[in-house]
Amino acid sequence: MLEAINLKKNFGDHQALKGINMTVNAGEIFCLLGANGAGKTTTINIFLNFIKPTEGQVLVDGEPMEKNIKLARKKMVYIPENLMLYPHLSGVENLDFFLRIGGISLNKENLEQQLISSGLQDNFIHRSVSTYSKGMRQKVGIALAKSKNASILLLDEPTSGLDPKASNEFHDLLLKMKEDGVSTLMATHDLFRAKSTGTHIGIMKNGEMVKTLESHEIDYQDLEQLYLEEMVRLD
Ligand SMILES: Nc1ncnc2c1ncn2[C@@H]1O[C@H](COP(=O)(O)OP(=O)(O)OP(=O)(O)O)[C@@H](O)[C@H]1O
């Protein structure tokens, strides 16, 4: 479970976040929507402890993150738009490497199994990652999250640039992790996916969360209209 309490972030005299409150419970997929510069990545970076908030607090499973940052990071996996993997290592070798950094050692069969169950074709798992498509690299990220038993998944536009089939496969994997009780926070510009995959949708604008809703409350057309209205509304 992930919570933000009154998160504020200033970069110089620019207020990037103006008091964000949000909760992502176990088994929820919270999709953050908002125009470029709304503050989505800043929010995710604070959750990841990449940057510190100017004010406010992050709670991980109810505990302030700064109380035990190592433990909090152990629970999390981050998949950005372009997952950084070692291009000359295979999928199996990358997975092994990143798991070992986190103190986890799996045997070869388990590593292979994790990649295959994350949708990577078995004839690719021993090939160098430089031969992988973007969708295949993102699946290595999912395999890492599953192998780590991560309970929190933070995603920053993970399917941008993926073709519809690859994007579909990736979102199916997110839905499976949701069934396993993972708390997922995903920044996205894809309203359709936010509606179809998300359990909750937050619309950010100029550093504020201007709307939060449960995705079953709204159909896709109304979400699109609401989003566009929020974007043009003068405050
Ligand atoms: N390190 C930084 N230094 C100064 N300003 C920053 C920094 N990081 C972000 N900002 C500013 O904070 C605001 C929020 O940026 P952020 O990257 O969080 O937006 P975003 O919603 O993720 O946008 P996008 O959809 O383009 O990824 C922007 O005005 C951005 O210019």
The ligand as a MOL file (V3000), in Angstrom:
LIG
                    3D

  0  0  0     0  0            999 V3000
M  V30 BEGIN CTAB
M  V30 COUNTS 31 33 0 0 0
M  V30 BEGIN ATOM
M  V30 1 N 14.6500 18.4910 -11.8190 0
M  V30 2 C 13.8080 19.4800 -12.1450 0
M  V30 3 N 14.1950 20.7610 -12.0860 0
M  V30 4 C 13.3460 21.7690 -12.3810 0
M  V30 5 N 12.0720 21.5910 -12.7460 0
M  V30 6 C 11.6200 20.3330 -12.8360 0
M  V30 7 C 12.4600 19.2000 -12.5490 0
M  V30 8 N 11.7300 18.0810 -12.7110 0
M  V30 9 C 10.5130 18.4760 -13.0990 0
M  V30 10 N 10.4450 19.8240 -13.1820 0
M  V30 11 C 9.2610 20.6220 -13.5370 0
M  V30 12 O 8.2000 20.1750 -12.7120 0
M  V30 13 C 6.9800 20.1250 -13.4500 0
M  V30 14 C 6.3950 18.7410 -13.3910 0
M  V30 15 O 7.2090 17.8790 -14.1930 0
M  V30 16 P 6.9100 16.3280 -14.3590 0
M  V30 17 O 8.0450 15.7390 -15.1130 0
M  V30 18 O 6.5780 15.7630 -13.0360 0
M  V30 19 O 5.6000 16.3420 -15.2600 0
M  V30 20 P 4.8340 15.1180 -15.9570 0
M  V30 21 O 3.3870 15.2460 -15.5910 0
M  V30 22 O 5.4900 13.8380 -15.6350 0
M  V30 23 O 5.0280 15.4560 -17.4970 0
M  V30 24 P 5.1840 14.4660 -18.7860 0
M  V30 25 O 3.8050 14.0290 -19.1210 0
M  V30 26 O 5.7530 15.3880 -19.8180 0
M  V30 27 O 6.1150 13.3650 -18.4240 0
M  V30 28 C 7.3230 20.6230 -14.8540 0
M  V30 29 O 7.0290 22.0010 -14.9190 0
M  V30 30 C 8.8000 20.3740 -14.9670 0
M  V30 31 O 9.4040 21.3100 -15.8410 0
M  V30 END ATOM
M  V30 BEGIN BOND
M  V30 1 1 1 2
M  V30 2 1 2 3
M  V30 3 2 2 7
M  V30 4 2 3 4
M  V30 5 1 4 5
M  V30 6 2 5 6
M  V30 7 1 6 7
M  V30 8 1 6 10
M  V30 9 1 7 8
M  V30 10 2 8 9
M  V30 11 1 9 10
M  V30 12 1 10 11
M  V30 13 1 11 12
M  V30 14 1 11 30
M  V30 15 1 12 13
M  V30 16 1 13 14
M  V30 17 1 13 28
M  V30 18 1 14 15
M  V30 19 1 15 16
M  V30 20 2 16 17
M  V30 21 1 16 18
M  V30 22 1 16 19
M  V30 23 1 19 20
M  V30 24 2 20 21
M  V30 25 1 20 22
M  V30 26 1 20 23
M  V30 27 1 23 24
M  V30 28 2 24 25
M  V30 29 1 24 26
M  V30 30 1 24 27
M  V30 31 1 28 29
M  V30 32 1 28 30
M  V30 33 1 30 31
M  V30 END BOND
M  V30 END CTAB
M  END
